[in-house]
Amino acid sequence: MGGLSSLPDYAEDIEIEKRGSPFTRQFIIEFRSTPIEIEKWIKNSKRLKTNKPRIVGETKVYEILPGENGAAGGRVEVTGNKVLINMSWS
């Protein structure tokens, strides 16, 4: 999914929202997991493992550049044990 690994095996409270038009798609995915599982997921995600996050308060924000599997880009936000993924395709 746009250079991101599959969700951790121990992901909980998974919410998925799909938006878009005939020409675009946007997926917003939110889940919770342990900090250790989230760190493993980041290290297994091609577009995150070498990406340096911007720190906003207690949130790590990873900007995902376009290119992987036709993705137009997006962002991943990690706050404690919660992850929010917002990716787009066109």
N, C-alpha and C positions, 0 to 999 in steps of 0.2 A: 504494500500500500504506500506508494510514493516514497519508497526507501525506508519505511518503518517496518520493524519486525512485527510478527503476530503478537497479539496481546499476551501478557504474562498468563501462565497457567492458573495462577491464583488471583486473577483479576476479579473484583467484586463490584456490585452496584454499577454494572455496565449500562450506559445509555447511548443510543445511536440516533442521530438526527440526519436526515438527508434533505438537502435543498438543491434548487437549481432550475434550469430552464432546458429547452431542447438543445442548447449549445454549451451549457456549463453544468458541473456537478460539484456540490460541496458536501463534505461529510464532517460532522461534528461528533466526536466520540469522547465520552467521559468515563473514567473508571477509577477504582481505588485498588491499591495493593500495598504490600509491605515496602518500605524503602529499599530493602535488599532486592526484591523482585523488580522494582522500578529501575534500579541501577543496572540490573542484568539486562532488562529490556532496552535501556538506552545503549548499553555496550553492544547489543546484538542488532541495533538499528543502524543501517549504513549511513543514513543522513543525520544521525544524532551523535554517534560515537566520537567523532572528531570536532563536533560543533560546540563552540564555547557559548554557553547561555548568557543572556543579559539578566541581571538580577533586578527585580522590581519588588521591593519589600521583601516578602518571604517566598516569592515566586521566581522560579527559573524559567526564562522564556527562550525557547530555541526557535530561530527563524529557519524555515525550510525553503531552500531555493528551488526554482523550477527545474524540471528535467527528468526525474525518475518516474518511469512508467507513464509518461505524458502528464505528470502533475504540474499544475501551474504554481505550486508552492503552498505555503501555509505556515502554521506555527504549532508548537507543542509547549504547553505550560505545565510545570510541575510545582505543586504546592503541598508540601508534606507528603501524605500518602494518596493524593488525588492528582490525576493526569487529565488534561483537556487537550484533545487533538482537533485541529481545524485545518483541513486540507481541501484544496480545490483542483478541479480538472476542467479544461475547456477543449 
